[in-house]
């Protein structure tokens, strides 16, 4: 897979969409034309979401698409039969783990043509409406239909060596289309207009509790109410900018019994919440009786169909799952308030957390006991050594010093141990049942949590 090809393809959408004066007729399928494309860092429209993955190289204009299909490794039967009728460009991109990606943007005349193209490219064999997005294949290729700023439609393709890289890139492009709440969700009909909030106005709706959402980088939220006879429920979709922060907010708010909705869900009483790609969602019954868990789940499943592809978990969380200890609960965080809500250490920001730090805290099963595992990844200029020293000083009993290399016994008889496992990674174990287990857990954490 040619990285240049994938990235130039993705950024094509940005170039094709940035013309605000193009008429609807001009969006018809035209013969491809060469174009001068800005560097990735200046991309506009749907492709601008790929900025975090693209490199500094200028994009390459494309005047024929046969080479594109070859670079995407699409089998002959999946290549559109009208390559001369589709405008497209390609771009170089870098994936989640530094691997090569190929991204493409193809302009289509309308939504129906886009859905048909997605179905053709991905060879979707299901009945009913073709998908607006798809990821599949041995060398994954993802496709999504997105709405550009001037109301036109583009199909974005992303291909690469692994599903997580393709999923993350496709999510970044998909989320350029704001989350939608359709008129109907299964048997439920929307009863009024969709209400929209952003990171500022969300405080008007969630009085006193919106800070948690903004700490996880909330971009916008849409809310609608639905009716089925006399029954009422509310649907809220929070755009968190990335699947990592959607997971993080769910890890903070997802209380209750696990339920298979989206990528992970929980239900408690009249509330079902879950995360899916870069979105955190809530479905809540607005009447005391009559809306059971099955109804909440049916509506949540219907919402998922509008949200695009799944997204990867945070890197620290996926690394933590490699540890040989069962995880009973997890919290992904940036801010001290979300960390201390999971495991209280001090009211002071001893770990030196900020919006730029990424942290994970786990409760793991160790035999008949449990222990907490901490991992914090610091940005350039961060000070994990200083953070570790501050924590040791705070937990030391009067007149004692917490050793850097040896487990330290809490007053409860449990043990704590911290270590800077890499120049930008602090790992720690709290409440370990023995010194030996604290060292074993820390060693596993230091290996598995490395980015």
C-alpha positions as CSV (number, residue, x, y, z in Angstrom):
1,X,0.0,0.0,0.0
2,X,1.4,3.4,-1.1
3,X,1.2,5.9,1.8
4,X,1.3,8.7,-0.7
5,X,-1.6,7.3,-2.6
6,X,-3.8,6.9,0.5
7,X,-3.2,10.3,1.9
8,X,-3.6,12.1,-1.4
9,X,-6.9,10.3,-1.8
10,X,-8.2,11.4,1.5
11,X,-7.3,15.0,1.0
12,X,-9.0,15.0,-2.3
13,X,-12.3,15.4,-0.5
14,X,-11.0,18.5,1.1
15,X,-10.1,20.1,-2.2
16,X,-13.3,19.1,-3.9
17,X,-15.4,20.4,-1.0
18,X,-13.7,23.7,-0.4
19,X,-15.3,25.4,-3.3
20,X,-18.4,27.0,-1.8
21,X,-19.7,28.4,-5.2
22,X,-19.9,25.2,-7.1
23,X,-23.5,24.5,-8.2
24,X,-25.4,21.4,-7.7
25,X,-25.2,20.6,-11.5
26,X,-21.4,20.8,-11.3
27,X,-21.4,18.0,-8.7
28,X,-22.4,15.6,-11.4
29,X,-19.9,12.9,-12.2
30,X,-17.3,14.5,-14.5
31,X,-14.2,13.2,-16.2
32,X,-11.3,13.4,-13.7
33,X,-9.2,16.6,-13.8
34,X,-5.8,17.4,-12.5
35,X,-5.7,19.8,-9.6
36,X,-3.2,21.6,-7.5
37,X,-3.7,20.5,-3.9
38,X,-2.5,22.2,-0.8
39,X,-0.3,20.4,1.8
40,X,-2.1,18.1,4.2
41,X,-1.8,20.6,7.0
42,X,-4.0,23.0,5.0
43,X,-6.7,20.6,4.0
44,X,-10.3,21.8,4.1
45,X,-13.7,20.1,4.4
46,X,-14.1,16.4,5.2
47,X,-10.5,15.6,4.7
48,X,-9.3,18.2,7.3
49,X,-10.1,15.7,9.9
50,X,-7.2,13.6,8.8
51,X,-4.7,16.3,9.6
52,X,-3.4,14.5,12.7
53,X,-2.4,11.6,10.5
54,X,-1.1,13.3,7.4
55,X,2.6,14.2,6.8
56,X,4.0,17.4,5.5
57,X,4.3,16.2,1.9
58,X,2.3,18.1,-0.8
59,X,-0.6,16.1,-2.2
60,X,-0.5,14.6,-5.6
61,X,-3.1,15.4,-8.2
62,X,-4.6,12.4,-10.0
63,X,-5.9,12.4,-13.6
64,X,-6.8,8.7,-13.8
65,X,-8.2,6.4,-11.1
66,X,-7.1,3.0,-12.3
67,X,-3.8,3.5,-10.5
68,X,-5.9,4.4,-7.4
69,X,-7.7,1.1,-7.4
70,X,-4.4,-0.8,-7.8
71,X,-2.9,1.1,-4.9
72,X,-5.9,0.4,-2.7
73,X,-5.4,-3.3,-3.5
74,X,-9.1,-3.5,-4.6
75,X,-9.8,-6.8,-6.5
76,X,-10.9,-6.3,-10.1
77,X,-14.6,-7.1,-9.2
78,X,-14.7,-4.3,-6.6
79,X,-13.3,-1.6,-8.9
80,X,-16.1,0.8,-10.0
81,X,-16.9,0.2,-13.7
82,X,-16.9,4.0,-14.4
83,X,-13.4,5.3,-13.3
84,X,-13.4,8.0,-16.0
85,X,-16.6,9.5,-14.5
86,X,-15.5,10.1,-11.0
87,X,-13.4,13.0,-9.8
88,X,-10.8,12.0,-7.2
89,X,-7.5,12.7,-5.7
90,X,-5.2,10.8,-3.4
91,X,-2.9,11.6,-0.5
92,X,-0.2,10.3,1.7
93,X,-1.0,9.5,5.3
94,X,0.5,7.9,8.4
95,X,-1.5,5.4,10.4
96,X,-2.0,4.7,14.0
97,X,1.3,2.8,14.4
98,X,3.3,4.6,11.8
99,X,2.2,2.3,8.9
100,X,1.3,3.5,5.5
101,X,-2.2,4.4,4.6
102,X,-3.9,5.3,1.3
103,X,-6.8,7.8,1.4
104,X,-9.1,8.9,-1.4
105,X,-11.9,11.3,-1.9
106,X,-14.4,10.7,-4.8
107,X,-17.0,13.2,-5.7
108,X,-20.5,11.9,-6.4
109,X,-23.7,13.7,-7.6
110,X,-26.0,12.8,-4.7
111,X,-26.5,10.6,-1.7
112,X,-28.0,7.7,-3.7
113,X,-25.0,7.5,-5.9
114,X,-22.7,7.7,-2.9
115,X,-24.5,4.8,-1.2
116,X,-24.3,2.8,-4.4
117,X,-20.6,3.5,-4.7
118,X,-19.9,2.5,-1.1
119,X,-21.8,-0.7,-1.6
120,X,-19.9,-1.5,-4.8
121,X,-16.5,-0.7,-3.4
122,X,-17.1,-2.9,-0.4
123,X,-19.1,-5.6,-2.1
124,X,-21.8,-5.4,0.6
125,X,-24.1,-8.4,0.1
126,X,-26.8,-7.5,2.6
127,X,-30.3,-6.8,1.7
128,X,-32.0,-3.4,2.2
129,X,-30.3,-0.1,2.1
130,X,-26.6,-0.2,1.4
131,X,-24.3,1.0,4.2
132,X,-23.1,4.6,4.4
133,X,-19.8,3.2,5.8
134,X,-17.9,-0.1,5.8
135,X,-14.6,-1.6,6.9
136,X,-13.5,-5.0,5.8
137,X,-11.0,-7.1,4.0
138,X,-7.8,-8.9,4.8
139,X,-6.0,-5.7,4.2
140,X,-8.8,-3.5,5.4
141,X,-10.4,-0.9,3.1
142,X,-13.0,1.4,4.6
143,X,-15.5,3.5,2.7
144,X,-17.8,6.3,4.1
145,X,-20.3,8.7,2.5
146,X,-19.8,12.2,3.9
147,X,-21.6,15.5,3.3
148,X,-19.3,18.4,2.4
149,X,-19.7,22.0,3.5
150,X,-21.6,23.1,0.4
151,X,-24.1,20.3,0.7
152,X,-22.4,18.0,-1.9
153,X,-21.6,14.4,-1.3
154,X,-18.2,12.6,-1.4
155,X,-17.2,9.0,-0.8
156,X,-14.0,8.7,1.2
157,X,-11.9,5.6,1.0
158,X,-9.2,4.6,3.4
159,X,-7.0,1.5,3.0
160,X,-4.1,0.4,5.2
161,X,-2.3,-2.5,6.9
162,X,-4.5,-2.9,10.0
163,X,-8.1,-2.3,10.9
164,X,-7.4,0.2,13.8
165,X,-5.5,2.6,11.5
166,X,-8.2,2.4,8.8
167,X,-11.0,2.8,11.5
168,X,-9.3,5.8,13.1
169,X,-8.7,7.6,9.8
170,X,-12.2,6.9,8.6
171,X,-13.7,8.2,11.9
172,X,-11.7,11.4,11.6
173,X,-13.2,11.9,8.1
174,X,-16.7,10.7,8.9
175,X,-17.1,13.1,11.8
176,X,-16.9,16.0,9.5
177,X,-20.6,15.3,8.9
178,X,-22.3,16.4,12.1
179,X,-24.3,13.7,14.0
180,X,-27.8,13.4,12.8
181,X,-31.1,12.4,14.5
182,X,-33.5,11.1,11.8
183,X,-37.2,11.6,11.9
184,X,-37.8,8.0,12.8
185,X,-35.8,5.4,14.8
186,X,-37.5,2.1,14.3
187,X,-41.1,2.4,15.7
188,X,-40.3,5.7,17.3
189,X,-41.0,9.1,15.7
190,X,-39.3,12.4,16.6
191,X,-41.7,14.8,18.2
192,X,-39.9,18.1,17.7
193,X,-36.8,19.8,16.3
194,X,-33.3,18.5,17.0
195,X,-31.6,20.8,19.6
196,X,-27.9,21.4,19.1
197,X,-25.3,22.4,21.6
198,X,-21.5,23.1,21.5
199,X,-18.8,23.1,24.1
200,X,-20.0,26.5,25.3
201,X,-23.8,26.2,25.2
202,X,-23.7,22.6,26.7
203,X,-23.6,24.3,30.1
204,X,-27.1,25.7,29.5
205,X,-28.4,22.1,29.2
206,X,-26.2,20.2,31.7
207,X,-26.2,22.6,34.6
208,X,-23.3,22.0,36.9
209,X,-22.1,18.7,35.3
210,X,-21.0,19.7,31.8
211,X,-17.3,20.2,32.9
212,X,-16.9,16.4,32.8
213,X,-17.9,16.4,29.1
214,X,-15.7,19.3,28.2
215,X,-12.7,17.7,30.0
216,X,-13.1,14.9,27.4
217,X,-13.0,17.4,24.5
218,X,-16.7,17.6,23.7
219,X,-17.2,19.3,20.3
220,X,-21.0,19.3,20.0
221,X,-24.2,17.5,21.1
222,X,-27.5,16.9,19.4
223,X,-30.7,16.0,21.3
224,X,-34.1,14.8,20.2
225,X,-37.3,13.4,21.8
226,X,-39.2,10.5,20.3
227,X,-42.7,9.0,20.8
228,X,-44.2,5.6,20.3
229,X,-47.9,6.0,21.2
230,X,-47.9,7.4,24.8
231,X,-44.3,6.4,25.4
232,X,-41.6,9.0,25.3
233,X,-37.8,8.9,25.3
234,X,-34.9,11.2,24.7
235,X,-31.8,10.6,22.6
236,X,-28.5,12.5,23.0
237,X,-25.4,12.1,20.8
238,X,-22.2,13.7,22.0
239,X,-19.5,14.3,19.4
240,X,-16.2,13.8,21.4
241,X,-13.8,14.5,18.5
242,X,-12.1,11.0,18.8
243,X,-13.0,7.5,19.7
244,X,-10.5,7.7,22.6
245,X,-12.4,10.5,24.3
246,X,-15.8,8.9,23.6
247,X,-14.5,5.8,25.3
248,X,-13.2,8.0,28.1
249,X,-16.5,9.7,28.8
250,X,-18.3,6.4,28.7
251,X,-15.7,5.0,31.2
252,X,-16.6,7.9,33.5
253,X,-20.4,7.8,33.0
254,X,-21.2,4.3,32.0
255,X,-22.7,2.9,35.2
256,X,-25.0,-0.1,35.4
257,X,-25.3,-3.5,33.8
258,X,-23.2,-4.2,30.7
259,X,-25.3,-4.4,27.5
260,X,-24.3,-5.1,23.9
261,X,-24.9,-1.8,22.2
262,X,-22.4,0.2,20.1
263,X,-18.9,-0.8,21.1
264,X,-19.8,-1.0,24.8
265,X,-22.9,0.0,26.7
266,X,-24.5,0.0,30.1
267,X,-28.0,0.2,31.3
268,X,-29.3,1.3,34.7
269,X,-33.0,2.0,35.3
270,X,-34.4,4.2,32.6
271,X,-31.0,5.2,31.1
272,X,-28.9,3.3,28.5
273,X,-25.5,4.8,27.5
274,X,-22.8,3.6,25.2
275,X,-20.0,4.7,22.9
276,X,-19.5,4.2,19.2
277,X,-16.6,5.6,17.2
278,X,-16.1,9.3,18.3
279,X,-19.6,9.5,19.9
280,X,-20.9,9.0,23.4
281,X,-24.7,8.4,23.4
282,X,-27.5,8.3,25.9
283,X,-31.1,6.9,25.4
284,X,-33.3,7.8,28.3
285,X,-37.0,6.9,29.0
286,X,-39.0,10.0,29.7
287,X,-41.9,8.2,31.3
288,X,-41.7,6.1,34.5
289,X,-43.2,2.9,33.0
290,X,-43.6,1.2,29.7
291,X,-40.2,1.7,28.2
292,X,-38.2,-1.4,29.0
293,X,-34.5,-2.3,28.3
294,X,-35.3,-3.9,25.0
295,X,-37.0,-0.7,23.7
296,X,-34.0,1.4,24.8
297,X,-31.6,-1.0,23.1
298,X,-33.7,-1.1,19.9
299,X,-33.5,2.7,19.7
300,X,-29.8,2.7,20.5
301,X,-29.1,0.2,17.8
302,X,-31.0,2.4,15.3
303,X,-28.9,5.4,16.4
304,X,-25.7,3.4,15.8
305,X,-26.7,2.9,12.2
306,X,-26.4,6.7,11.7
307,X,-23.0,7.1,13.4
308,X,-20.5,5.6,11.0
309,X,-17.7,3.2,11.7
310,X,-16.4,2.0,15.0
311,X,-13.3,3.5,16.4
312,X,-10.3,2.1,18.3
313,X,-9.9,2.2,22.0
314,X,-7.3,4.5,23.5
315,X,-3.8,3.1,23.0
316,X,-3.2,2.8,26.7
317,X,-6.4,0.9,27.2
318,X,-5.7,-1.5,24.3
319,X,-2.3,-2.0,25.7
320,X,-3.7,-2.7,29.2
321,X,-5.8,-5.5,27.9
322,X,-2.6,-7.4,27.1
323,X,-1.8,-7.7,30.8
324,X,-2.3,-11.2,32.2
325,X,-4.8,-10.0,34.8
326,X,-8.5,-9.8,34.4
327,X,-9.7,-6.2,34.3
328,X,-12.8,-5.5,36.4
329,X,-13.1,-1.8,35.7
330,X,-11.3,0.9,33.7
331,X,-11.1,4.7,33.5
332,X,-9.5,6.6,30.7
333,X,-8.8,10.3,31.6
334,X,-6.9,13.5,31.0
335,X,-7.8,15.5,34.1
336,X,-7.1,15.0,37.7
337,X,-10.8,15.2,38.6
338,X,-11.5,12.1,36.5
339,X,-8.6,10.3,37.9
340,X,-9.3,10.9,41.6
341,X,-13.0,10.0,41.0
342,X,-11.7,6.5,40.3
343,X,-8.9,6.2,42.8
344,X,-8.3,9.0,45.3
345,X,-4.7,9.8,46.1
346,X,-4.7,13.6,46.9
347,X,-6.7,16.7,46.3
348,X,-3.5,18.2,44.7
349,X,-2.6,17.4,41.1
350,X,0.3,15.2,42.0
351,X,0.4,13.4,38.7
352,X,0.7,16.8,36.9
353,X,-2.2,16.0,34.6
354,X,-3.6,18.3,31.9
355,X,-5.6,18.2,28.7
356,X,-2.5,17.0,26.9
357,X,-1.9,14.0,29.2
358,X,-3.5,10.6,28.5
359,X,-4.1,8.3,31.5
360,X,-5.6,5.0,32.3
361,X,-6.5,3.5,35.6
362,X,-7.6,-0.1,36.0
363,X,-8.8,-2.3,38.7
364,X,-7.5,-5.8,38.1
365,X,-8.1,-9.2,39.7
366,X,-5.1,-10.7,41.4
367,X,-6.1,-14.1,42.8
368,X,-8.8,-13.4,45.4
369,X,-7.6,-9.8,45.7
370,X,-7.8,-6.6,43.5
371,X,-5.2,-4.0,42.7
372,X,-5.2,-0.7,40.9
373,X,-2.9,-0.1,37.9
374,X,-2.0,3.4,36.7
375,X,-0.5,4.5,33.4
376,X,0.1,8.1,32.4
377,X,1.5,9.2,29.0
378,X,3.0,12.7,29.1
379,X,3.4,15.1,26.2
380,X,6.7,16.6,25.2
381,X,8.0,18.6,28.1
382,X,6.0,16.6,30.6
383,X,7.7,15.5,33.8
384,X,6.9,11.9,34.9
385,X,9.8,11.8,37.3
386,X,8.6,14.9,39.1
387,X,5.1,13.4,39.2
388,X,6.4,10.2,40.7
389,X,8.4,12.1,43.3
390,X,5.3,14.1,44.3
391,X,3.2,11.0,44.8
392,X,5.8,9.3,46.9
393,X,6.2,12.4,49.1
394,X,2.4,12.7,49.5
395,X,1.9,9.0,50.6
396,X,4.9,8.7,52.9
397,X,4.2,8.5,56.6
398,X,5.7,11.2,58.8
399,X,9.5,10.7,59.1
400,X,9.6,8.1,56.3
401,X,10.7,8.2,52.7
402,X,9.1,6.1,50.0
403,X,11.9,4.2,48.1
404,X,12.0,4.6,44.3
405,X,12.6,0.9,43.5
406,X,10.9,-1.0,46.3
407,X,7.2,-1.5,47.2
408,X,5.9,0.7,50.0
409,X,3.4,-0.6,52.5
410,X,0.2,1.4,53.0
411,X,-1.4,1.7,56.5
412,X,-3.9,-0.8,55.2
413,X,-1.3,-3.5,54.7
414,X,-1.4,-3.1,50.9
415,X,1.5,-2.0,48.7
416,X,2.2,0.8,46.2
417,X,5.0,1.0,43.7
418,X,5.7,3.6,40.9
419,X,8.1,3.6,38.0
420,X,9.0,5.8,35.0
421,X,8.9,3.1,32.4
422,X,9.8,5.3,29.5
423,X,10.8,9.0,29.1
424,X,7.1,9.9,28.7
425,X,5.4,7.1,30.6
426,X,4.7,6.7,34.3
427,X,3.2,3.5,35.6
428,X,2.1,2.6,39.1
429,X,0.5,-0.1,41.2
430,X,-1.7,0.7,44.2
431,X,-3.3,-1.6,46.8
432,X,-1.3,-4.7,45.7
433,X,-1.7,-7.5,48.2
434,X,2.0,-8.3,48.5
435,X,5.4,-6.8,47.5
436,X,6.0,-9.6,45.1
437,X,2.7,-9.0,43.3
438,X,3.2,-5.3,43.1
439,X,6.5,-5.8,41.3
440,X,5.0,-8.4,39.0
441,X,2.1,-6.2,38.1
442,X,4.3,-3.2,37.6
443,X,6.6,-5.1,35.2
444,X,3.7,-6.2,33.1
445,X,2.2,-2.7,33.1
446,X,5.6,-1.1,32.1
447,X,5.7,-3.5,29.1
448,X,2.1,-3.5,28.0
449,X,1.4,0.3,28.4
450,X,4.3,1.4,26.3
451,X,2.8,3.4,23.3
